[in-house]
Every structure is written in structure tokens, then in C-alpha cells.
């Protein structure tokens, strides 16, 4: 598990918040009261805290009321809120009592012994009786294996039970008539990954990236340059082959009356001849 001393409100998220206890939350909040940047985001941090803690505002500040909160497992302290006023809060870590309390955020913040305790409190039909969604959550944080054998063979020397226990697995035994199902659980080693970014940090990074992309787009919007490299150069050389019928007529165009006179002359000459 991660060292809770390294957690601040800026790095707080719905996973590592499960490493904190009630007094840790009050300490982080007291730091936030002095940091203007943090004060602007108290609502976001409160949403994260509430994912792992029950938070109630103590509206009646009397000794008998405070005592009732403490009997229910709450810690009480006074904090500053967004408008600068002070409130008395009662905070208690959300218990993980049933399999339905397990989430992807908290599964790596409980031990194998605690998992077996939770399974024992909820079981009846064995591992296969769990909903697939619950199995997936458990498997994301624990190595799980099962075996079902007659009661007199389960603890046989050199058998699976003995080997699993020697390998550090916690075991839950579930009676099934004359048989016994054994569920073995062991925490998976946590692979070192880049620091988990809070939702607020991710939102800031997205906005910054969008701003940079807009600036790059503006820089690239230059006046378009016409590409004339591949265009054919105009050829002023006269080409007889390209002379069209229209050009031919324009070149030899004459007055219509002249043409008719010429035609008449030719006709007379032909007759005389």
C-alpha cells in the first residue's frame, strides 16, 4: 500500500483516499485552508473524500449529540468551508463489510485476511455464487484459486491446501455436505505505474493541451502560396496543326457581297467557254 504521508489534497483521488483515516482528512483540510489554490477546489476534494468516508455536519453542537456520533465511530472536528465560515464535521471511514462494498478503487487497500473475512460474512454457495462483476473486482487485486474435495482429503499432507498456505495464501473453507470448498486468496504484487492523476489534474492538462493546439493552428494559418511549378508554360509559337476551323474562317473572311459577285463572274465565264 502507498504511504499515506505522501498524499496531499492535490494528489488525492478515489483510490488512495482509502489509505487515509479520519484524522488524516482533517489534517489535509487544515492545510487547504491556508492555500488559495486548494480553496478554489474544495468541492471537488469533498466529493473524493465522500467516496471513502461518511461526512455529516454537526448541526447541534451539544455534548450529548457529540457523544452519540463518537459511539457510532465518528471523529469530530471543526473545519473552514468555502465561504470562510466554520463547521463542525463528523467523519467515519466507510466500512467494507459485504462483497457489494468492494470496488476497483478500494480492493487494493484491504488485506487478504480482510477479503476472506468479507467473503465469509457473505458466502453460502462458494466462489461461483458471486456475481461476475464482483469476481472481476476481486481478481483485479488478488490471486484466487479454489478446490473442492471430500473433507477428509482437503488437509492431506503435501496437498494443494498445504502448499497454498506455505506460499502465503489466506484460506476460506466452505462446507458443502460431505465435501469442502477451499478458496485461496493472496494479494497481487502492485506493478509500479506512473502517479495516478486526480480528475482535477487531468482536466487542467486537457485544457492546457487544447490551448496549445489552438496556438499552433493559428501559427500555421499563413497565406496560401500558389504552386506553379507543375503548370505548363504558355507557348507563343504558332502551330499550324492547332489551327481551328474558326481561326481559318477568321483569317480568310471576306464581304458576303464580294463572294456573290465572284460567283456570278465564274458562272458567266463558264457559260462562254
C-alpha positions as CSV (number, residue, x, y, z in Angstrom):
1,X,0.0,0.0,0.0
2,X,1.1,3.5,-0.6
3,X,2.5,5.7,2.2
4,X,-0.3,8.0,3.3
5,X,2.3,10.6,4.3
6,X,2.9,11.3,0.7
7,X,-0.8,12.1,0.0
8,X,-1.9,15.7,-0.3
9,X,-5.3,17.2,-1.4
10,X,-3.7,17.9,-4.8
11,X,-2.8,14.2,-5.2
12,X,-5.9,12.8,-3.6
13,X,-8.1,10.6,-5.7
14,X,-10.7,7.9,-5.2
15,X,-8.2,5.2,-4.9
16,X,-5.5,6.5,-2.5
17,X,-8.2,8.1,-0.3
18,X,-8.8,4.7,1.1
19,X,-5.3,4.8,2.7
20,X,-6.4,7.7,4.9
21,X,-8.0,7.6,8.3
22,X,-10.4,10.2,9.8
23,X,-7.7,12.3,11.4
24,X,-5.7,12.4,8.1
25,X,-8.7,14.0,6.4
26,X,-8.9,16.8,9.0
27,X,-5.1,17.4,8.7
28,X,-5.3,17.7,4.9
29,X,-8.3,20.1,5.2
30,X,-6.4,22.3,7.6
31,X,-3.6,22.6,5.1
32,X,-6.1,23.5,2.4
33,X,-7.4,26.4,4.5
34,X,-4.1,28.2,4.0
35,X,-3.7,27.5,0.3
36,X,-5.7,29.8,-2.0
37,X,-5.3,27.4,-4.9
38,X,-6.7,24.5,-2.9
39,X,-9.6,26.6,-1.5
40,X,-10.9,27.1,-5.0
41,X,-11.4,23.3,-5.4
42,X,-12.7,22.3,-2.0
43,X,-16.0,21.0,-3.6
44,X,-14.0,18.6,-5.8
45,X,-11.9,17.3,-2.8
46,X,-15.0,16.8,-0.7
47,X,-16.5,14.6,-3.5
48,X,-13.3,12.5,-3.4
49,X,-13.4,12.3,0.4
50,X,-17.0,11.2,0.4
51,X,-16.2,8.3,-1.8
52,X,-14.5,6.6,1.1
53,X,-15.9,8.4,4.2
54,X,-19.3,9.3,5.6
55,X,-19.3,13.0,6.3
56,X,-22.0,14.7,8.4
57,X,-22.4,18.3,9.5
58,X,-23.0,18.5,13.3
59,X,-25.8,21.0,13.4
60,X,-26.5,20.7,17.1
61,X,-23.2,21.2,18.9
62,X,-24.0,19.7,22.3
63,X,-22.0,17.2,24.4
64,X,-24.8,14.6,24.3
65,X,-25.0,14.8,20.5
66,X,-21.2,14.6,20.1
67,X,-21.2,11.6,22.3
68,X,-23.7,9.8,20.1
69,X,-21.6,10.5,17.0
70,X,-18.5,9.1,18.8
71,X,-20.4,6.0,19.8
72,X,-21.1,5.4,16.1
73,X,-17.4,5.5,15.3
74,X,-17.3,9.1,14.0
75,X,-14.4,11.6,14.6
76,X,-15.4,15.2,15.2
77,X,-13.5,18.3,14.3
78,X,-14.1,22.0,13.2
79,X,-13.1,23.0,9.7
80,X,-13.4,26.0,7.4
81,X,-15.7,25.7,4.4
82,X,-15.8,27.6,1.0
83,X,-17.4,30.8,2.3
84,X,-14.9,31.1,5.1
85,X,-17.3,30.1,7.9
86,X,-16.6,27.2,10.3
87,X,-18.5,24.0,10.6
88,X,-18.2,21.0,12.8
89,X,-17.9,17.8,10.9
90,X,-18.3,14.2,11.9
91,X,-16.3,11.8,9.7
92,X,-16.2,8.0,9.6
93,X,-14.4,5.6,7.2
94,X,-16.9,3.7,5.1
95,X,-16.8,0.0,6.3
96,X,-16.1,-2.8,3.9
97,X,-18.4,-5.4,5.3
98,X,-20.1,-7.1,2.3
99,X,-18.9,-8.1,-1.1
100,X,-21.1,-5.3,-2.6
101,X,-18.9,-2.8,-0.7
102,X,-15.9,-3.9,-2.8
103,X,-14.9,-1.6,-5.7
104,X,-11.9,-1.2,-8.1
105,X,-10.8,1.8,-6.0
106,X,-10.7,0.0,-2.6
107,X,-9.8,-3.6,-3.5
108,X,-6.1,-2.9,-3.3
109,X,-6.5,-1.2,0.1
110,X,-7.6,-4.3,2.0
111,X,-5.5,-7.4,3.0
112,X,-6.1,-11.0,2.0
113,X,-7.3,-11.7,5.6
114,X,-9.8,-8.9,5.3
115,X,-11.1,-10.2,2.0
116,X,-11.6,-13.7,3.4
117,X,-13.5,-12.1,6.3
118,X,-15.8,-10.3,3.9
119,X,-16.3,-13.4,1.8
120,X,-17.0,-15.5,4.9
121,X,-19.7,-13.0,6.0
122,X,-21.5,-13.1,2.7
123,X,-20.9,-16.6,1.3
124,X,-23.1,-19.6,1.1
125,X,-22.7,-21.1,-2.4
126,X,-19.0,-20.7,-2.9
127,X,-16.9,-18.7,-5.3
128,X,-19.2,-19.4,-8.3
129,X,-22.1,-17.9,-6.4
130,X,-20.6,-14.5,-6.7
131,X,-21.7,-12.2,-9.4
132,X,-19.2,-11.9,-12.3
133,X,-18.7,-8.2,-11.6
134,X,-17.7,-8.9,-8.0
135,X,-15.3,-11.6,-9.1
136,X,-13.7,-9.2,-11.6
137,X,-13.1,-6.6,-8.9
138,X,-11.6,-9.2,-6.5
139,X,-9.4,-10.7,-9.2
140,X,-8.0,-7.2,-10.1
141,X,-6.3,-7.1,-6.7
142,X,-5.9,-10.8,-5.6
143,X,-4.8,-14.1,-6.9
144,X,-7.7,-16.5,-6.4
145,X,-7.8,-20.3,-6.7
146,X,-10.3,-22.8,-5.5
147,X,-10.6,-26.6,-4.9
148,X,-13.5,-28.8,-3.8
149,X,-12.6,-32.1,-2.1
150,X,-14.0,-34.5,0.5
151,X,-13.4,-33.2,4.0
152,X,-11.0,-35.9,4.9
153,X,-8.8,-35.2,1.9
154,X,-8.7,-31.4,2.0
155,X,-5.9,-31.2,4.5
156,X,-3.9,-34.2,3.1
157,X,-0.2,-33.7,3.7
158,X,1.6,-32.4,0.6
159,X,-1.7,-31.5,-1.0
160,X,-2.9,-28.2,-2.5
161,X,-4.1,-26.8,0.8
162,X,-0.7,-27.2,2.5
163,X,1.2,-25.8,-0.5
164,X,-1.0,-22.7,-0.8
165,X,-0.7,-21.9,2.9
166,X,3.0,-22.2,2.7
167,X,3.0,-19.8,-0.2
168,X,1.3,-17.1,1.8
169,X,-2.4,-17.6,0.7
170,X,-5.3,-17.0,3.1
171,X,-7.9,-19.7,3.0
172,X,-11.7,-19.8,3.4
173,X,-13.3,-23.2,3.9
174,X,-17.0,-23.6,2.9
175,X,-18.8,-26.8,3.9
176,X,-20.8,-28.5,1.1
177,X,-22.3,-31.6,2.7
178,X,-19.5,-34.2,3.0
179,X,-17.3,-32.0,0.7
180,X,-15.4,-28.8,1.4
181,X,-14.7,-25.9,-1.0
182,X,-11.4,-24.1,-0.2
183,X,-10.9,-20.6,-1.6
184,X,-7.3,-19.3,-1.6
185,X,-6.6,-15.6,-1.7
186,X,-3.3,-13.7,-2.0
187,X,-2.6,-10.1,-2.7
188,X,-1.2,-9.4,-6.2
189,X,2.1,-7.5,-6.3
190,X,1.3,-4.0,-7.3
191,X,3.1,-3.0,-10.5
192,X,4.8,0.3,-10.4
193,X,2.9,2.7,-12.5
194,X,3.0,6.5,-13.2
195,X,1.5,8.5,-10.4
196,X,-2.3,8.5,-10.6
197,X,-3.6,11.9,-11.6
198,X,-6.6,13.3,-9.9
199,X,-9.6,14.2,-12.0
200,X,-8.9,17.8,-11.5
201,X,-5.3,17.5,-12.7
202,X,-6.4,15.6,-15.8
203,X,-9.0,18.3,-16.6
204,X,-6.3,21.0,-16.3
205,X,-4.0,19.1,-18.6
206,X,-6.7,18.7,-21.2
207,X,-7.4,22.4,-21.2
208,X,-3.7,23.3,-21.4
209,X,-3.2,20.9,-24.4
210,X,-6.3,22.3,-26.2
211,X,-4.9,25.8,-25.7
212,X,-1.5,24.8,-27.2
213,X,-3.2,23.2,-30.2
214,X,-5.2,26.4,-30.9
215,X,-2.0,28.4,-30.9
216,X,-0.3,26.0,-33.3
217,X,-3.3,26.2,-35.6
218,X,-3.1,30.0,-35.7
219,X,0.6,29.9,-36.5
220,X,0.1,27.6,-39.4
221,X,-2.7,29.7,-41.0
222,X,-0.5,31.6,-43.5
223,X,-1.5,33.0,-46.8
224,X,-1.7,30.1,-49.3
225,X,1.0,30.1,-52.0
226,X,0.0,29.0,-55.5
227,X,2.1,26.2,-56.8
228,X,3.1,27.0,-60.4
229,X,5.9,24.6,-60.6
230,X,3.9,21.9,-62.4
231,X,1.9,24.3,-64.6
232,X,2.6,24.3,-68.3
233,X,4.3,27.5,-69.6
234,X,2.4,29.4,-72.3
235,X,3.8,28.7,-75.8
236,X,3.7,31.7,-78.1
237,X,5.0,29.6,-81.1
238,X,2.4,29.3,-83.9
239,X,1.4,25.7,-84.7
240,X,-0.4,25.0,-88.0
241,X,-1.7,21.8,-86.6
242,X,-3.6,23.6,-83.9
243,X,-5.4,25.9,-86.4
244,X,-9.0,25.5,-85.9
245,X,-11.8,25.9,-88.3
246,X,-12.9,29.1,-86.6
247,X,-9.4,30.5,-86.9
248,X,-9.4,29.6,-90.6
249,X,-12.6,31.4,-91.3
250,X,-11.5,34.5,-89.4
251,X,-8.2,34.6,-91.4
252,X,-9.9,34.5,-94.8
253,X,-13.1,36.3,-94.0
254,X,-14.5,38.5,-96.9
255,X,-17.5,40.5,-97.5
256,X,-20.6,38.4,-98.5
257,X,-21.4,40.7,-101.5
258,X,-17.9,40.2,-102.9
259,X,-18.4,36.5,-102.7
260,X,-21.6,36.6,-104.6
261,X,-20.1,38.8,-107.4
262,X,-17.2,36.4,-107.8
263,X,-19.6,33.6,-108.1
264,X,-21.5,35.3,-110.8
265,X,-18.3,36.1,-112.8
266,X,-17.2,32.5,-112.7
267,X,-20.6,31.3,-113.9
268,X,-20.6,33.7,-117.0
269,X,-17.1,32.6,-118.0
270,X,-18.0,29.0,-117.8
271,X,-21.0,29.6,-120.0
272,X,-19.0,31.3,-122.7
273,X,-16.4,28.7,-122.6
